[in-house]
Structure formats: structure tokens, C-alpha cells
Amino acid sequence: MAAAERDPRVAHAADWDPRDPEVLGNQIHAYDGMRASCPVAHSDYLGWSVFRHEDVVAVVTDHDTFSSAVSRYPAVPNGYDPPRHDPYREIVDHYFTDEHMAAFEPACRAVAREMVGRLTRGETVEFIADFALNYALKVQGAWLGWPGHTEEALRHWTASNHRATLARDREQLDAVATEFDATMRRVLDDRRATRDEGAADAASASASGSASVDIISELLGETIDGVPLRDDEIVSILRNWTVGELGTMSASVGILVAYLAEHPDVQDDLRNNPSNLPAAIDEILRMHAPLVANRRVATRDVELGGRRIFAGDRITVIWASANRDEAVFGDPDDYQPERNADRNLLYGRGIHDCPGAPLARLQLRVVLEELLAAVNAIEVADASLADFASYPASGFRTLPLIFR
């Protein structure tokens, strides 16, 4: 059937409900079941959900058939398709070079060391609220050189965006986006005025504890074909680097430390052999993804996993399932960092893979280095009190731990 002939009111029956309480109670377990029973499944909420590794790779590497232009707001660069995507991606990649990461590492380590030093020893710590989220906020703020007052605003935006996304409340999503954009524009105006007044960028970065490069001032000077980036484009980049990253960074820290608490043999190995941390981090986050999904839209009629998808249909690639596909990894919970590295989709695949992967890897490696060096043991305080986060978040909502 040609796409133009389709009656959208009778297009697809629902195969599952992503917001069913049983699904939200343990997303990883639910997605494992869907991958086995209905690997390409339809729902009113997510459109087509794609669960298998092979199908996810097919979607994210075919931008001609599965477009990334899914948002009503500018989404620079990964919400664009080629050729529009390419010059923006070139700009963004510049901020995640080895040189930029090396410049930022001392500030990142200072944040991690200070926070680890304040962890209570020998008593139950609610790790997500008391550490993981705060670390995400502080370390990202240090990288961007945010004013101190933005930390609570970002905490509020992250929570509000989560609630609105789960409810699919467009009015609230618009309100959250508008609030964020207005604040970012004020930051841009302030930085532009400071720059124009001739203030030293290095002094600003030093005062905020960030790297020596003033990232926001650099963004204000970026051009494409000689034309400066518009403010809405810069705000989009900053949105991805803040609200878009805080949830996954917080989730990642919680997932990693929970795994170490549950697997003392791995914990001891990494404490004694910190050079193994980069591979171990990627593998632990393969098993329990910090980012559940990304979206695409079909540009033409196509068959995927035996299902007929029409032009205009929404696609949700479920990273949290694809990275546990038995056909690729065997037992998805088998910890094999070296064996699984090449097939790990933690940071995506293709031209839209995560630009910020070098920064995320730095932030995660450093915080675990500092934590493992400072404490003798990480233990689960009460497994019954741990509570999984629900879509669109991942990881844990609460995680009680004890540090010795």
C-alpha cells in the first residue's frame, strides 16, 4: 500500500504499553521480554519500538530512510540529517577533542574529589539524591562555566522535563523548553556583554572552576559559511549539553556504583587496576543503559523486523534492549568488557553517535577513580529499598549504599 493511501486512524494496533506499571517498574527486564516476543512493536506512546541490535543498527545508520528530524525545536546537531547536519557536527566535535578533555580533567577531578571526600562512611547514603545527581550538575556546570545559580534551575528543569515527557504533556514540555531557553538567552547576553567589554575569558573560567577555555564565548564566535550561529542554535547546543546530559550522567554514576556494590570482585579488581576502568565502565553501562531510547521518523515505506512501517511513522530505538541482545552478546548479564567492546552501542552508531562521549567517559572514569581510591568497600545497604527509575529516565530513583 502506498503511503498516501493509508488511513492513519486504522494504521496499527498496539502491541504493548510502554507506560504499563510493570514495564516502568523494571524497564530492562520488560525490554528483554519484548525483544524475545515482539522485537518490532507498536504503541500509541512511542510509535514503533525497535528492540534488537541488528534492527537498531539498521535504523540509526540509514538516515535516508529513518530521519533524525523529529523535534519541533532546533536540535543541533543530532536532530538534523545530512547535509544540514554535517557543519554543525563539525563545530560540536571541536569541543570534545583530546586537548579539551585534558584541559578540563583537573577541574573535573577537583569536583569528584571534593564530593567523594564528603561522603558519609559507615552509614546508609541515599546515593542518587545525595551524590549522583549533584555530581552531574556540578561537573557539567564546571565544564560549561555556568554561574552558580543555574544549578538548582537545572535540577528543576530535569525533573520537570522527565514528568512532562512521561505524561506526553505538550503544554508542560513547551513551558519547560521556554523557561530553559529564556535562561540560556540571558546567559548568552551576559557573556556577550562581558566579552564585548574586554573581560578576560580565562579569568571567568578560573573563577567558575571550569576549563581554561570559555566554551560559551567560543560558541558565540562560531560560524557556518561565514554566518554566525543564531542564538536559538546555540541554545539548542547548550540544551543538549545540560538538560540532555544531566539525566544520563546521573543515571550512569548510579548504575556503575550499584554494580560495583553488587559485585565486590569487580570492585576489588578495578580498585587495584584502575587502568581497567574505561572498558569496565562501557561494559557495565551496556548491561544497564543510562539512556533508554532515541527517536527517528520513517521517510518512506519500509519493512523492519517483519513489520510494515509507513512513511511518517515514528520510530523509537531502544538502546537499553539492543545492547542486551542475546544474538550478539550471549548472556546479556555476562560481564565481558573486552569481548563486547566493538558491538557496544552505549554511545550510538553512525553519523549521529554521541558527540559528548569523550566528556562522559572522562567524567565517569574520574569519579570512579576518586571513589575507589578513597573508600575500602562499597556495599548495598538494603536491596529492597533500591528503586528503578522509570521512562524516560534510566538507572535508579533511589539507591541506598554504605561506604567503608
N, C-alpha and C positions, 0 to 999 in steps of 0.2 A: 504493500500500500504506500503510495506517495505521501510525503509528509503533509502536503496541502489537503489531502482527502481525510485526514484523521480527525475524528470528533474528540476533542480533549476531555470531554465530560465522561467518556467511557473508555479512556485510553488504557488504564492499568488498574488492576485490583491490588490491594495492599497485601504484601507477603508477610509483613511484620510491623511492629510498632516500636520504633527506637526509644520512645518515652515511656514504655511499659515499666512499672516499678521493678520488675525482675531484671530487666535489661539494665536500668540505671543503677541497680544495687551492685552489680558486678559486670561492668561492660566487657572486660577481657573474656570472661567466661561465656558471656552471651554471644560475642562475636565469634569465638571458637565454634559455637554451635551453629551459627548461621553459615560460616564458611563450609561446614560439612553438609548442611541440609539445603541451603539455598544461596549459593555463592554470589549470585547477582540478584538482589532482592529489591522490590519496590515498596515504598511507603509514601504517604502524603507528606510527611515531615521532611524527609531527606531526598525524595526522588529515588533514583536508582543507587543503592548502596553496593559497592564492589568490594568483596572480601578476600579474594585470592591474590596471591603475589603476582602470578602471571597476568591476571586481568588488570590489576592496579598498574603494573609497569606498562602495559599496553595503552592504558588511558593517559598516563602522565607523560609519556614520550611521544604521543601523537597529538600535537597541538593543532593540527589542521582539522582533525575530527572532534577533538574534545577541547574546547576553548576555556581559557582561564578568565575570560572577561565575564565574571559572574556578579560583580558587586555594583550597586547603584552609586557607590562613592569611588573616587580615584583610589587605585590600589597599586602603588608603584613599588617594584616593577612587576611582581609576580601575578598581578591581576590583568596584565596585558599579554597579548600574543605578538609574535614576530610579524612584521619588522618593528612595530612600535616598542616592543619590549626591550630590544637589544641595547639602544643607547642609554636607557635608564638603568639597565642591569650593569652596564659598564661603569656608570657613576657609582652605584651602590657597592659594587665589588671593591672599589678603591678603598673603602673604609674598613675592609676586613683582611688587609694584607698582613703578611708576617711582621712587617715593620710596625704597623699599627697595633698588632696584638702584643708585640714585645714592649712597645711604649706603654701600653695600658697594664701589663701584668703587675708591676709594683703596686699600683693603686688598687687593683683587684685583690691582690694578696693582703693588702692592709685592711680592706673591708672584711675579708674572710677571717683573718687572724683576730681582729677585734671582736667579731661576733662569736667565734669559737671560744675565745677567752672568757666570754660572759655566760657560757652555758653552765647551768647548774649541774654539779656532779652528785651522783648517788641518789637523786630524787627523780620522780617522773617529770618529764618535759613534754608538753604538747608541741611536737616538733614543727608541724606545719605553720601554725599561727605564730609561734614564738621564734622560729628560725627561718624556715624555708621561704616563706613569703617575704619576710623582712630582708633576707639576703638578696632575693630577686630585685626588690625595689631599690636597695642601697647600691648594689653593684651596677645595675643598669643606669641609675642616676649618676653614679661616678663616671661611667663611660661617656655619657652624654653631657656631663657638666650641668645637670639640672639645678635650678635653685632649690634649696631645702624644702620650701613649702609645697613643692609638687608631689612629695612622697605620699602624703595622705590623699591627695586628689587622685593619684594613680591607683592607690588601693581601692578607693571608692569606685572609680571607673571600671576597674577589672571586675569587681563583684557585680556592679550594675549591668555590665555587658553580658556577663555569664547568665544572669537571671533573664534578661531580655531575649537572649539567643535561645535558651531552653524553651521559653514561652512562645517564641517566634512573634514577639510583640514589636511590630514595626514602629509604632509610635514611640515606645520607650527606646528602641535602638536608635531612632533618629535623634531623640533627646540626648542620649549618651554621646553620640557622634558629634552633635552640635556643641555640647559642653566641652568635649575634648578639643575640637577644632578651635573654639574661641580661646581657650587657654594657650594652645600652641601658637596661635597667631600673636598673642600678647608676648610670649617668649621670643618669637621671631622679631617683633617690633622692638623689644628691649635690646636684643642682641644687635640688631641692625643699628640702633641708635648708639650703642656702646662702640660698635665698630667704627661708625662714622665719626665719632668723637675722638677716635685715635687711641682708645684704651688698648693696652697690651693684651693680646689673646692669651699669652702664656700665663699672665698673672691671674686671669679669670679661671683658667683650667686648674692652676695650682690651688687657688682658694677653694675650689669645689672638690678637690681631691681626685680630679679626673686626669686622663692622659694629657700630655703636653699639647696635643692638637685640639683646637676648639672646633668640634665637629659641626655645631650649628652654624658658626660663622663660615666654615668651609662650604656647607650646603648652600648658604646664601650666595656664594660665589660660583656655583656650578652652572654650566650652560650646556645646551644641546644645539649644535649648529649655530653657535654664537648667541643663542637666545637664552636668557637666564631662566632657571626653573621658576614656575609660578609658586606662590605661597601655598596653594592647595596641593601642589605636587610635593612640596617639602613637608607639609603637614601629614600627607599620606605616608611618606617615608618614616617620619617620626612616630606615627601611629603604629606602624608595623614594628618599630624598634622598641616600643614601650608597651602599650596595652597588648599588642600582639605577641610579645615575647615574655611578659611577666608571668602569665599563667603557665607557660610551658617550662620556664626556668624553675619556678616554684615547684611544679609537679615533678620535674626531673630530680631536684635535690631530695624531695621526699621519697621518691621511688628508689633512688640509689641507696640512701641511708637505711631505708626499711629492708632492702635486700641484704645489705651488709649485716644488719642486726639479726636477720633470719638465717644467715649463712656465715657463721663465725669462721669457718675455714677459709672462705673467700676474703673475709675481712682481715684475717691474720696475714694471708698471702700479700694482700695489697698494702698492708701496713709495713711489711718487711721488704716489699718490692714495689715501691711507688711507680717505677717505670712501666709497670703493667696497667696502670690506671687508665690511660686513654682507650685501650682496646676493651678493658673491662666495662668502662662506662657505656660505650656504644652497645655492648652486648646486653647489659642489664636493661638498657632502655629499648633494646629490640624486643625483649620479652614482655615488657610492660611499657607501652608507648606513652610519652608525655603529651604528644599531640595526637588526638584521635583521628582526625579526618581533614581533608581539604575538598574543595568543590570544583566542579567543571560543568560545562553545558555542551551538549552534543550539537555540532554544526550541521550534521546530516544524518540520515537514517543509517543505522549500523547494527550489526549483531555482536553481542558480547556475552560470553559465557552461556550461549544458547538462548539468550533473551533478545527480543527485538526492541531496540531503542530508537526513538524518533528524533528528528531534528528539533531542537528546542527543549528536549528533556534535560532535567537536572541530574547530575551525577555526583555522588559522594564517594571518594576513595577512602577506604577505611584502613589507614596505616596500621592501626592497632591490631588489625586482623592479618593483613598481608605479611607483616613481619613475624607472624607465628604460624605460617603456612607449613603444615607437615610435609607437603610435597617438596618443599625447598629446604627446610631446616630439620626434618625429622621431628623428634620430640621437641615441641616449642619451648619447653622449660629446661632443656639441657644446656647448661652454661658452657659454651664453646666459642670464646672470643675470636680466636684465630680462624677457625673453620668457617664461621658465619660472616666474617667481616665484609667480603666482597658482595654479598647478597643483601646486606642490611640496608633497609630503606629508611633508617632513622631520620636522615636529612633530605629525603626525597630522591628523585632521579630525573635526569634530563635537564633541559634548559631552565626549568623552574625549581631546581633544587634550592635548598635554603641558603640564601646569601650569607646569613649570620652564623653559619655553622662554626667557623673558626672562633668567633667570640664565645658562643655557647660552650664549645669544647674547652676553651681556656677557663671560663668561669667555673665549670663543673670540676675540671681537674684540680684547680687551685683550692677550691673549698674542701674537696676530699683530702688533698694533701695536708691541709692545715688541720682538718678534723682528725684524721688518723694519726697524725704526729702528736696531737695534744691529748688524746684520750686512749686509755688502755683497752677499753671494750665499749661496744655499743650493743645494747640489749633491748628486746621488746618488753615493754612494761606490762602490758595486758593486751594480748592479741584480740580479745573480744571487744575492746574499745576502739580499735582501728576501724575507720570508716572510709570506704572508697568514695572518691569524687564522682559526680555524675556529669553526663554530657551537657555542654561541650568541653568541660574540663576533664582531666585525667588525673591519675595518681590517687592521693588520699585527701579527704576532707579533714580528718583528724588522724594523728599518729602519735600515740604515747610511747616514749622511749626513755631509757635510762643510760646515762653516760658515766663510765667509771674512770 
